Amino acid sequence: MGKVTEHDAQVALIKWFRIKYKDISNCLFAIPNGGLRHYKVALKLKREGVLAGVSDLFLMIPKDKWHGCFIEMKIEKGRLSDKQKDFLDAAQEQGYFTIVGYGFLDASKKIEDYLKLE
């Protein structure tokens, strides 16, 4: 088996969430914001509001003082880009919890911890 990608980890995370949290499964969704695209498609999406650095996932469940949670998926030894760091900082300043999930296990644990907040 090959190297696990961010895509693989995110697919596993969504599948796990849909099974474990059936009653709120539609509250976690992807923000299709990255990846390599054809120039015309990229230009169209940029005009529609695609913004570099925006997190991969959003969990629209408020907890404690937080309005919801942005989730950035990374491989286990992945690194955030400067634009991703800036976005996560801005999200926190606006009252959103943020998670950087380094692989499926790390991300699922952090989501469970977030959902336990009062």
C-alpha positions in Angstrom: 0.0 0.0 0.0 1.3 3.5 -0.9 1.7 6.6 1.2 -1.5 7.9 2.9 -2.4 11.3 1.4 -4.4 14.2 2.8 -7.2 13.2 0.5 -7.2 9.6 2.0 -7.3 11.0 5.6 -10.1 13.4 4.8 -12.2 10.7 3.1 -11.7 8.4 6.1 -12.6 11.3 8.5 -15.8 12.1 6.7 -16.8 8.4 6.5 -16.1 8.0 10.3 -18.0 11.2 11.2 -21.1 10.2 9.1 -21.2 6.8 10.9 -20.4 7.9 14.4 -22.4 11.2 14.4 -25.5 10.2 12.3 -27.7 12.8 13.9 -25.3 15.7 13.0 -23.6 14.1 10.0 -24.7 16.9 7.6 -23.0 19.5 9.9 -19.4 18.5 8.7 -18.7 19.4 5.2 -15.8 20.0 2.8 -14.8 23.4 1.4 -13.4 22.5 -2.0 -10.8 25.2 -2.1 -7.5 23.7 -3.2 -5.9 21.4 -5.7 -4.6 21.8 -9.2 -7.1 22.8 -11.8 -7.4 23.9 -15.4 -6.7 27.6 -15.7 -10.3 28.5 -16.8 -11.8 26.5 -13.9 -9.4 28.1 -11.4 -10.2 31.6 -12.7 -14.0 30.9 -12.5 -13.7 29.6 -8.9 -11.5 32.5 -7.9 -14.2 34.9 -9.2 -16.8 32.9 -7.2 -14.8 33.5 -4.0 -12.3 30.7 -3.7 -9.6 31.9 -1.3 -6.2 30.4 -0.8 -5.6 29.2 2.7 -9.2 28.5 3.7 -9.5 25.2 5.7 -10.5 21.9 4.2 -13.6 21.3 6.4 -16.1 23.2 8.5 -18.1 21.8 11.4 -21.1 24.0 12.0 -21.7 23.0 15.6 -21.2 25.8 18.1 -19.5 24.7 21.4 -18.6 26.7 24.5 -17.5 30.2 23.2 -16.9 29.0 19.7 -19.3 29.6 16.7 -18.1 26.4 14.9 -14.9 24.7 13.9 -12.6 24.9 10.8 -10.5 21.8 10.2 -7.3 21.8 8.1 -6.2 18.3 7.1 -2.5 17.5 6.8 -0.5 14.3 6.4 1.2 13.2 9.7 4.3 15.3 9.0 2.6 18.0 6.9 3.1 21.7 7.4 0.8 24.7 7.2 1.4 27.3 4.5 1.6 30.9 5.5 -1.9 31.5 4.0 -3.3 28.6 6.0 -1.8 29.9 9.2 -3.2 33.4 8.4 -6.7 31.9 7.8 -6.7 29.9 11.0 -5.6 32.9 13.0 -8.4 35.1 11.4 -10.9 32.3 12.1 -10.0 32.2 15.8 -10.1 36.0 16.0 -13.7 35.8 14.7 -14.7 33.2 17.3 -14.2 29.9 15.5 -12.3 27.0 16.9 -9.6 25.6 14.7 -8.1 22.2 14.3 -5.1 21.0 12.3 -5.6 17.3 11.9 -2.3 15.5 11.2 -3.9 12.4 9.7 -7.2 10.6 10.4 -6.5 9.6 14.0 -5.3 13.0 15.1 -8.2 14.8 13.4 -10.9 12.4 14.7 -9.5 12.8 18.3 -9.5 16.6 18.0 -13.1 16.6 16.7 -14.2 14.4 19.5 -12.5 16.7 22.0 -14.2 19.8 20.4 -17.6 18.1 20.5 -17.1 17.5 24.3 -16.8 21.2 25.1 -19.7 22.7 26.9 
